[in-house]
């Protein structure tokens, strides 16, 4: 783990400095909450700590033990700053489909450049 990412506050700061989006490993998150083995309760604690700091994450199933019963410390998860930024609104619209989210995404296509749309696609569905 990077020396500067010692706790959730450090991760929150790094996310903000990175423009509101940051990829990080489950192992780094585990260490940031000062936990041992990645198990059901540690993953739940990570999710709660992120939420308490105004951070969302995806893929969402990585921190859900029912869907990720064999979590690995090298699995990457994308952290993002929740809020009213266009990036956060686009991520939320993709993760939680709704009529308002659909309209927001549609407006991106008509009001913003294709570069913005490409960036959102890259954030939500990175190349494998």
C-alpha positions as CSV (number, residue, x, y, z in Angstrom):
1,X,0.0,0.0,0.0
2,X,1.2,3.5,-0.7
3,X,2.5,5.2,2.4
4,X,0.2,8.1,2.0
5,X,-3.0,6.0,2.0
6,X,-2.9,5.0,5.6
7,X,-6.6,5.5,6.4
8,X,-10.0,6.4,4.8
9,X,-9.3,10.1,5.2
10,X,-6.2,9.8,3.1
11,X,-8.1,7.8,0.5
12,X,-10.8,10.5,0.4
13,X,-8.2,13.2,0.0
14,X,-6.4,11.2,-2.8
15,X,-9.8,10.7,-4.6
16,X,-10.5,14.5,-4.4
17,X,-7.0,15.3,-5.7
18,X,-7.5,12.9,-8.6
19,X,-10.6,14.8,-9.7
20,X,-13.2,12.8,-7.8
21,X,-12.4,9.3,-9.1
22,X,-9.7,6.8,-7.9
23,X,-9.0,3.2,-8.5
24,X,-7.7,1.3,-5.5
25,X,-7.2,-2.3,-4.4
26,X,-9.3,-4.1,-1.9
27,X,-6.1,-4.7,0.0
28,X,-5.4,-1.0,0.3
29,X,-9.0,-0.4,1.5
30,X,-8.6,-3.3,4.0
31,X,-5.4,-1.7,5.4
32,X,-7.0,1.7,5.5
33,X,-9.7,0.4,7.9
34,X,-6.9,-1.4,9.9
35,X,-8.4,-4.8,9.4
36,X,-7.0,-8.3,8.8
37,X,-8.5,-10.8,6.4
38,X,-10.9,-9.6,3.7
39,X,-14.1,-11.2,4.9
40,X,-17.8,-10.4,5.1
41,X,-17.6,-8.0,8.1
42,X,-14.4,-6.3,6.8
43,X,-16.0,-5.7,3.4
44,X,-19.1,-4.3,5.1
45,X,-17.0,-2.1,7.3
46,X,-15.2,-0.7,4.2
47,X,-18.5,0.1,2.5
48,X,-19.7,1.8,5.6
49,X,-16.5,3.8,6.0
50,X,-16.6,4.9,2.4
51,X,-20.2,6.0,2.7
52,X,-19.5,7.9,5.9
53,X,-16.8,9.9,4.0
54,X,-19.1,10.7,1.1
55,X,-17.5,8.2,-1.2
56,X,-19.3,5.7,-3.5
57,X,-17.7,2.7,-5.3
58,X,-18.1,0.3,-8.2
59,X,-18.3,-2.4,-9.2
60,X,-20.7,-2.6,-6.2
61,X,-20.6,-6.3,-6.0
62,X,-16.9,-6.3,-4.9
63,X,-17.9,-5.3,-1.4
64,X,-21.0,-7.5,-1.2
65,X,-19.9,-10.8,0.3
66,X,-22.9,-12.7,-1.2
67,X,-21.5,-11.8,-4.6
68,X,-17.8,-11.8,-3.9
69,X,-17.2,-14.7,-1.4
70,X,-13.6,-14.9,-2.4
71,X,-12.4,-11.4,-2.3
72,X,-8.7,-10.8,-3.3
73,X,-6.6,-8.0,-2.1
74,X,-5.5,-7.2,-5.6
75,X,-9.0,-6.7,-6.9
76,X,-9.5,-3.1,-8.0
77,X,-12.5,-1.1,-7.1
78,X,-13.2,2.5,-8.3
79,X,-13.9,5.0,-5.6
80,X,-15.7,8.3,-6.5
81,X,-16.8,11.4,-4.6
82,X,-20.6,11.5,-4.4
83,X,-22.2,14.8,-5.0
84,X,-23.3,17.1,-7.7
85,X,-20.3,16.9,-10.1
86,X,-21.1,15.8,-13.6
87,X,-18.8,12.8,-13.1
88,X,-20.6,11.7,-9.9
89,X,-24.0,12.3,-11.5
90,X,-23.1,10.2,-14.5
91,X,-21.8,7.4,-12.4
92,X,-24.9,7.4,-10.3
93,X,-27.1,7.5,-13.4
94,X,-25.4,4.4,-14.8
95,X,-25.4,2.5,-11.4
96,X,-28.9,3.4,-10.4
97,X,-31.2,3.6,-13.5
98,X,-34.0,6.1,-13.3
99,X,-35.9,8.5,-15.6
100,X,-33.9,11.4,-14.3
101,X,-30.7,9.6,-14.8
102,X,-31.7,8.7,-18.3
103,X,-32.4,12.3,-19.0
104,X,-29.1,13.4,-17.5
105,X,-27.1,10.9,-19.7
106,X,-29.1,11.9,-22.8
107,X,-28.3,15.6,-22.1
108,X,-24.6,14.7,-21.8
109,X,-24.8,13.6,-25.4
110,X,-26.3,16.8,-26.7
111,X,-24.7,19.3,-24.4
112,X,-21.2,18.0,-23.9
113,X,-18.5,16.9,-26.2
114,X,-17.9,13.3,-27.3
115,X,-14.8,13.4,-25.2
116,X,-16.8,13.7,-22.0
117,X,-19.0,10.8,-23.0
118,X,-15.9,8.7,-23.8
119,X,-14.4,9.5,-20.4
120,X,-17.6,8.4,-18.6
121,X,-17.7,5.1,-20.6
122,X,-14.1,4.6,-19.6
123,X,-14.8,5.2,-15.9
124,X,-17.9,3.0,-15.8
125,X,-16.8,0.2,-18.1
126,X,-13.0,0.1,-18.3
127,X,-11.3,-2.0,-21.0
128,X,-10.6,-5.5,-19.7
